[in-house]
Amino acid sequence: MDINGYLAYINAPWGRLFYRLVWRNLAFTSKKILDFGSGFGVTANHLAKCNDVTAVEPNKELLEHRICGNHYEQIIGSIDNLRRMDANRFDVILCHNVLEYIENRADLIAEFYRLLKNDGILSIVKHNKNGKILHKAVFENNMDEAMALLHGEDALSQNFGTIHAYEIEDLQDCIAERFSLDNVYGIRTFYGIQPNSFKLEPDWEERMFKLECAVESEPVFTNVAFFQHLILKRK
């Protein structure tokens, strides 16, 4: 894992923009929130301004760089820690860029269902295969890896290793009886295929934020965004 690379990413204009676009659709107040796979705690810290947040992260190396300007409970652990928690405990659960790296997706989603209150919200951020293919072919000019992705091969994350990407349809067996899919938002629709030199212009972040927000719910764009943000409601 490239810790320094990940830290550099979250502090770069394109890293800040990613979090702004995610947080735009997580405008919660006075909620009990679980952030599972919290990483450096960027989102947990942000939401802790106005909410009661519990963060769970298995990687101690990431937690050495944890952001904690606002108070939230940090747990070092994984799904085993969730199993020891009381049912119907949380209003909102976050699982951002986590399901790509685990084998027990169904078990984890079942645990989220148990922990959520009735009508609770599950927020999932996932890699999108179409967006990754565009990124490889356009931004990286790497046609070989783009073709490999088209043929179903896994991608590699610069910071976290192999990404076992999945489609929304791949979650149907896990969520069908438990959750309704309320919204799908696209993230990094345009800026992931721009040269980084553009992103250093003084007003780039604000202009791109407005553009990304303008298309985040349009299916033609969510289908090609690098990430997809799923909002599910507990049945």
C-alpha positions in Angstrom: 0.0 0.0 0.0 1.3 3.5 -1.0 0.3 5.5 2.1 2.2 8.6 0.9 0.6 8.4 -2.5 -2.9 8.2 -0.9 -2.2 11.2 1.4 -1.0 13.2 -1.6 -4.2 12.3 -3.5 -6.6 13.4 -0.8 -4.8 16.8 -0.5 -4.7 17.4 -4.3 -7.4 19.4 -6.0 -8.9 16.3 -7.6 -8.9 14.5 -4.2 -10.6 17.3 -2.5 -13.2 17.4 -5.3 -13.9 13.7 -4.9 -14.9 14.2 -1.2 -16.9 17.3 -1.9 -19.0 15.4 -4.5 -19.5 12.5 -2.1 -20.4 14.7 0.8 -22.9 16.7 -1.3 -25.3 13.8 -1.0 -24.6 13.1 2.6 -26.0 16.2 4.2 -27.0 14.6 7.5 -27.5 16.2 10.9 -28.0 14.6 14.3 -27.7 11.1 12.9 -25.9 8.0 14.3 -23.5 7.1 11.5 -21.2 4.1 10.9 -18.3 4.6 8.5 -17.0 1.1 7.6 -13.6 1.1 6.0 -13.0 4.7 7.2 -9.3 4.9 6.0 -7.7 8.2 7.1 -11.1 9.3 8.6 -11.7 12.1 6.1 -15.4 11.5 5.8 -15.9 10.4 9.4 -14.2 13.6 10.6 -16.3 15.7 8.2 -19.6 14.2 9.2 -18.7 14.3 12.9 -19.2 18.0 12.9 -23.0 17.5 13.1 -23.5 13.8 13.8 -22.5 10.9 16.1 -20.0 8.9 14.1 -18.4 5.5 14.7 -15.6 4.6 12.3 -14.2 1.1 11.7 -10.9 0.5 9.9 -8.8 -2.6 9.9 -5.5 -1.0 8.6 -3.5 0.3 11.5 -1.0 2.0 9.1 -3.8 4.2 7.7 -4.9 5.1 11.2 -1.5 6.4 12.0 -2.4 9.3 9.8 -6.0 9.6 11.0 -7.8 13.0 10.7 -9.6 13.8 13.9 -10.3 17.5 14.1 -13.9 16.6 15.1 -14.7 13.9 17.7 -15.8 10.5 16.6 -15.3 6.9 17.9 -12.5 5.0 16.0 -12.5 1.2 16.1 -9.6 -0.9 14.7 -11.3 -3.9 13.2 -13.6 -5.4 10.6 -16.9 -7.2 10.2 -16.2 -9.1 13.5 -16.6 -5.9 15.3 -19.9 -5.2 13.7 -21.2 -8.5 14.8 -20.8 -7.5 18.4 -22.8 -4.3 18.0 -26.5 -4.0 18.8 -29.1 -4.3 16.0 -30.9 -1.2 14.7 -28.2 1.0 16.0 -27.4 3.4 13.1 -29.4 5.8 10.9 -26.7 5.8 8.2 -24.0 3.4 7.2 -21.2 4.4 4.8 -19.2 1.8 2.8 -17.0 3.7 0.4 -14.6 1.9 -2.0 -14.6 -1.1 0.2 -16.6 -3.9 -1.4 -14.0 -4.1 -4.2 -11.5 -5.5 -1.8 -13.4 -8.1 0.2 -14.7 -11.5 -0.6 -17.8 -11.6 1.8 -19.9 -8.9 0.2 -23.2 -10.7 1.0 -22.2 -11.2 4.6 -21.2 -7.6 5.1 -24.4 -6.2 3.5 -26.5 -8.5 5.7 -24.7 -7.1 8.7 -25.4 -3.5 7.5 -29.0 -4.4 7.3 -29.1 -5.7 10.8 -27.4 -2.6 12.2 -29.5 -0.1 10.4 -32.7 1.3 11.8 -35.9 1.0 9.8 -35.7 3.3 6.7 -32.0 3.7 7.5 -29.6 4.8 4.7 -26.7 2.7 3.2 -24.2 4.8 1.2 -22.0 2.8 -1.1 -19.3 4.3 -3.3 -18.0 1.9 -6.0 -15.6 1.9 -8.9 -17.3 1.8 -12.3 -15.9 -0.4 -15.0 -16.9 1.9 -17.9 -15.3 4.9 -16.2 -12.1 3.0 -15.6 -11.9 1.9 -19.2 -12.3 5.6 -20.3 -9.6 6.6 -17.8 -7.1 4.0 -19.1 -7.7 4.7 -22.8 -7.9 8.6 -22.6 -6.0 9.8 -19.5 -3.4 7.1 -19.4 -3.3 6.4 -23.1 -3.0 2.7 -22.1 -5.0 0.8 -24.7 -3.8 -2.6 -23.5 -5.2 -2.2 -20.0 -8.4 -0.7 -21.4 -8.8 -3.8 -23.6 -8.1 -6.1 -20.6 -10.8 -4.4 -18.6 -13.2 -4.7 -21.5 -12.5 -8.5 -21.4 -13.3 -8.7 -17.7 -9.9 -8.6 -16.1 -9.4 -6.8 -12.7 -7.8 -3.4 -12.5 -5.1 -2.3 -10.1 -5.3 0.5 -7.7 -2.1 2.6 -7.3 -2.7 2.7 -3.5 -4.6 -0.5 -2.6 -3.8 -3.3 -5.1 -6.3 -5.4 -7.1 -9.7 -3.9 -7.6 -12.4 -6.5 -8.0 -14.9 -4.2 -9.7 -18.6 -5.1 -9.7 -21.8 -3.8 -11.3 -24.9 -2.6 -9.5 -26.6 -5.7 -10.8 -24.0 -7.9 -9.0 -25.5 -6.7 -5.7 -29.0 -7.6 -6.5 -28.9 -10.9 -4.6 -27.5 -9.2 -1.6 -29.9 -6.2 -1.5 -33.2 -7.3 -3.1 -35.0 -8.3 0.0 -33.3 -5.8 2.3 -32.8 -2.4 0.5 -34.4 -0.3 -2.2 -32.0 1.6 -4.5 -33.1 5.3 -4.2 -30.4 7.1 -6.2 -27.2 6.6 -8.3 -24.8 9.5 -8.6 -21.8 9.7 -10.9 -18.5 11.0 -9.4 -15.4 11.9 -11.5 -17.3 11.9 -14.7 -15.1 14.5 -16.4 -12.1 15.4 -14.3 -10.6 11.9 -14.3 -9.9 12.1 -18.1 -8.5 15.7 -18.0 -4.7 16.4 -17.9 -3.6 17.2 -14.3 -2.1 20.4 -15.5 -5.6 21.9 -16.0 -6.5 21.0 -12.4 -3.9 23.3 -11.0 -5.6 26.4 -12.4 -6.9 28.7 -9.6 -10.6 28.4 -10.4 -10.6 24.8 -11.7 -12.0 23.1 -8.6 -15.0 25.3 -8.3 -15.8 25.2 -12.0 -15.5 21.5 -12.2 -17.5 21.0 -9.1 -20.4 22.8 -10.7 -20.1 20.8 -13.9 -19.9 17.5 -12.1 -23.0 18.4 -10.0 -24.9 19.3 -13.1 -24.7 15.8 -14.5 -24.3 13.6 -11.4 -27.9 12.1 -11.7 -28.0 11.8 -15.5 -27.9 8.1 -16.5 -25.9 8.8 -19.7 -23.1 10.3 -17.4 -23.4 8.1 -14.4 -22.9 5.1 -16.7 -19.4 6.4 -17.6 -18.3 8.1 -14.4 -15.2 6.7 -12.7 -17.1 6.2 -9.4 -20.8 5.6 -8.7 -22.4 6.7 -5.4 -25.4 4.4 -4.5 -27.9 5.5 -1.9 -30.0 2.6 -0.6 -32.8 2.6 1.9 -33.4 -0.2 4.3 -36.8 -1.9 3.8 
